[in-house]
Amino acid sequence: MAVSQLAPTELLEAYRSMLTIRRFEERVLELRRADVFAGSIHLCAGQEAVPVGALAALDDGDRIVATYRGHGWALACGVPLDQLMAEVCQRSTGVNGGRGGSAHLMAPEFRLLGENSIVGAGMPIAAGAALATQVAGGGRVVVVSIGDGATSQGATHEALVFAAYRRLPLVVVCENNGWSEMTPIDRIAPVTDLSARAAGLGLNGARIDGNDPAAVREAVSEAAVRARAGEGPSFVEARCHRLWAHYNADPEHYRPAADRELAEAADPVMGLRRRLTEAGVSDDELMELEEGVAQAIDAAAEAAISAPSPDPGGAAAHVNAPPAGAGDTGEPLEERELTYGKAVNEALRRELAARENVLVYGEDVGHAGGIFGVTRTLQEEFGERRVFDMPIAEAAILGSAVGAALEGMRPIVEIMWADFMLVALDQLINQAANVRYVSNGRHGAPLVVRTQQGATPGSCAQHSQSLEALLAHIPGLRVGVPSTPQDAHSMLRAAVADDDPVILFEARSLYQRKQAVRLGGQRERLGGARVRREGGDVAILSWGTMALAAEEAAKGLAAKGIEATVVDLRWLAPLDDEAIADALVRTNRVLIAHEANVTGGFGAEIAARIGERHFGELDAPVRRVGAPDVRIPPAPALQGALLPSVASIEHAAERLVVEG
Ligand SMILES: Cc1ncc(C[n+]2csc(CCOP(=O)(O)OP(=O)(O)O)c2C)c(N)n1
């Protein structure tokens, strides 16, 4: 359908929406130049027909994920003009109270799951939102907008592979304006027919005129019909022009004048106005509409300028919701002898049974039941809809968990080895961790990542790291390191109940350890250390594999007449500062033991906190035992020389008591 085939009222409405976006962008550029707010803005002038056409094809329940160039999408979604203007101006009245700004705003209440300032990162999130609606049988469609540059991103590729494999109701709208920031797409991509790239991954592809809102509407509409019919994702390449610079301060020294002239000649707002005139709409009618748009923009700008800045007193609020409290599982209390791995399996089984919105997925997790057998039989019991295998695509695993969580699911995803998480950390650190804060506390990403870590004989330097400190460093994430079958079970159940992203670092070396595990009854709260042993001479603070080693070391110390308190901290975020203070008061000597490398290990954080809060109370400096700052080799003889052990903990604790 060409523009001229739209009904006159539709044509006028499209013009009003596109003009509103254009005037909005002009005004925020002026406000930025007048220093009404700080930072960069990426404006979408020249691309207005894409969001306007796309939204015209969608239903009220559908969802949108946009890029940082997303003001047009926000307006087309119906985010109120004044709230959007105030957000771009970083005011308290903004849709996110000034926490999203121009490039990272979130407004799920208006269908906009969020903009994204990380190129390509919205793709796996959108795929996850599409997964959520597919699982829930909701019939929704998720539209994700990306630029041409974003088609080269790993996260984009992973999301397309995942969406095609699961036939997710996802419509990718690629706004191909020919520029990846300052570089033309044909300089960096041998295949510039971007829909062909997607076709190679099994998606329906279409290449359309992105200056024409009717062409966009038609293509998105067809894609949405296919998506709702269960026929999977589509890729709509909307060819358009970036009318202005990449961002407000970009001098565009790299851009040929001819390219800018081409963009000006193709201006979709002016083009639509000409067509309206040709269709017989009078100048008076157009001017009245234009006056109305101008007044609305003026009012929104004035309101934003005079709106208060966010209250600095609230700057630290909404990083996390309160941790999940204790609760009744509604299951009879029982005790069973289980291995650590089986205890995790039992927690997953019970959560899948208890909550329809729990999903369990990851690489080899479904059919095979996990490379360590931890998810065995869950797919048989709960079906492929809720327990399934993922492509080897960690960004898709983690990002889809964010999107699914935003849409009401409680995904529990497995990253096979903690080392593999490193290829996709963006989705945890830049995405999951931000949701609550950026949305001003209105939304969360309640997902659980299970992974396993640590060194075992033969494990190479890429399969042996202890990485908990990396994630405990990130505000917004919760981090647990269970050391026993009971904790592996109970902490996972607490994690699923929590409203924020939780990462649980299991220990591969402990999967076969057995213990009588209490199941059912009361679900424990999230957080809190466990005192494994009490003694007055020295406190050993530890977690994960070294918590067990510390208990063993304490037995050796006892044989020498040294009584140790052993605290298994279990959760590093939130950290049980009280348990640390109690142990310190009881002993006045603290040893911290962890398997991770010492520099920047979480022990450093604990030592610093003790220094800040308890300076002068100790009889000896805080000591740490951990792996030295060396890569981990597979040869057991070399590992043995590096890794902390029962003996090294015992030796360090003894020295602390004897020598101070
Ligand atoms: C992961 C990542 N790498 C690099 C950047 C810096 N950057 C911001 S915008 C941009 C260009 C993106 O081009 P495209 O996807 O075509 O979108 P457009 O700017 O044309 O809307 C780049 C490289 C970023 N924000 N995120």
The ligand as a MOL file (V3000), in Angstrom:
LIG
                    3D

  0  0  0     0  0            999 V3000
M  V30 BEGIN CTAB
M  V30 COUNTS 26 27 0 0 0
M  V30 BEGIN ATOM
M  V30 1 C 27.8890 -2.2130 21.9290 0
M  V30 2 C 28.0980 -0.8060 21.4590 0
M  V30 3 N 29.1340 -0.5210 20.6400 0
M  V30 4 C 29.3280 0.7290 20.1870 0
M  V30 5 C 28.4880 1.7320 20.5770 0
M  V30 6 C 28.7260 3.1610 20.0900 0
M  V30 7 N 27.6870 3.5090 19.0870 0 CHG=1
M  V30 8 C 26.6150 4.2060 19.4420 0
M  V30 9 S 25.5790 4.3880 18.1810 0
M  V30 10 C 26.5300 3.5270 17.1380 0
M  V30 11 C 26.1340 3.3000 15.7100 0
M  V30 12 C 24.9990 2.3900 15.5510 0
M  V30 13 O 24.5740 2.4190 14.2280 0
M  V30 14 P 23.1830 1.8330 13.7950 0
M  V30 15 O 22.9460 0.5270 14.4860 0
M  V30 16 O 23.1500 1.8100 12.3300 0
M  V30 17 O 22.1080 2.8200 14.3820 0
M  V30 18 P 21.8390 4.3470 14.0540 0
M  V30 19 O 22.8210 5.1400 14.8570 0
M  V30 20 O 22.0000 4.5340 12.6100 0
M  V30 21 O 20.4710 4.6060 14.5310 0
M  V30 22 C 27.6640 3.1030 17.7940 0
M  V30 23 C 28.7420 2.3450 17.1500 0
M  V30 24 C 27.4460 1.4080 21.4710 0
M  V30 25 N 26.6120 2.3240 21.9360 0
M  V30 26 N 27.2390 0.1300 21.8530 0
M  V30 END ATOM
M  V30 BEGIN BOND
M  V30 1 1 1 2
M  V30 2 1 2 3
M  V30 3 2 2 26
M  V30 4 2 3 4
M  V30 5 1 4 5
M  V30 6 1 5 6
M  V30 7 2 5 24
M  V30 8 1 6 7
M  V30 9 2 7 8
M  V30 10 1 7 22
M  V30 11 1 8 9
M  V30 12 1 9 10
M  V30 13 1 10 11
M  V30 14 2 10 22
M  V30 15 1 11 12
M  V30 16 1 12 13
M  V30 17 1 13 14
M  V30 18 2 14 15
M  V30 19 1 14 16
M  V30 20 1 14 17
M  V30 21 1 17 18
M  V30 22 2 18 19
M  V30 23 1 18 20
M  V30 24 1 18 21
M  V30 25 1 22 23
M  V30 26 1 24 25
M  V30 27 1 24 26
M  V30 END BOND
M  V30 END CTAB
M  END
